[in-house]
């Protein structure tokens, strides 16, 4: 079923939208949750919550690419669950490692006008990603958006693990410089 057909089901409030979405995007959303959480039950719950959020947000939103819309919901739910886990001192999965790797090049979250700064930061990171080579951009997104391991990225892009690490390290350094040039201090 095409994305626009699925979206039409949501707009018409037909419950088959959820089952059709689960069939088409279940594995994709589960992979995102699993890569960040590393826990079967938490990942399954995040995916189930994704379908609920999609139901609640379509309408009023009409996503252009349903996969990106669902992926973003799953990722945000997984990161929320990860933060909750950390607060409960229950340990962390891959997601915590990813956040720690990026921490050295992102501004501190403890600012007064956080919402405006978050938007500015998001726009700046998007500009930065558009400046990267296709490979560097895809490697960066595979690691920090989709949460793939170094090994998985290496296999997918036919790179050694060391080459992936070097690529990510250099890209993080370039991101840090880019953000500093745009006045987004670390």
Buried (B, 14 or more C-beta within 10 A) or exposed (E): EEBEEBBBBBEEEEEEBBEBBBEBBBEBBBBBBBBBBBBEEBBBBBBBBBBEBBBEBBEEEBBEEBEEBBBBBBBBBBBEBBBEBBEEEEEBBBBBBBBEBBEEBBBEEEEEEEEEBEEBBEEBBEEBBEEBEEEBBBBBEBBBBBBBBBEBBBEEBEBEBEBBBEBBEEBBEBBBEBBEEBEBEE
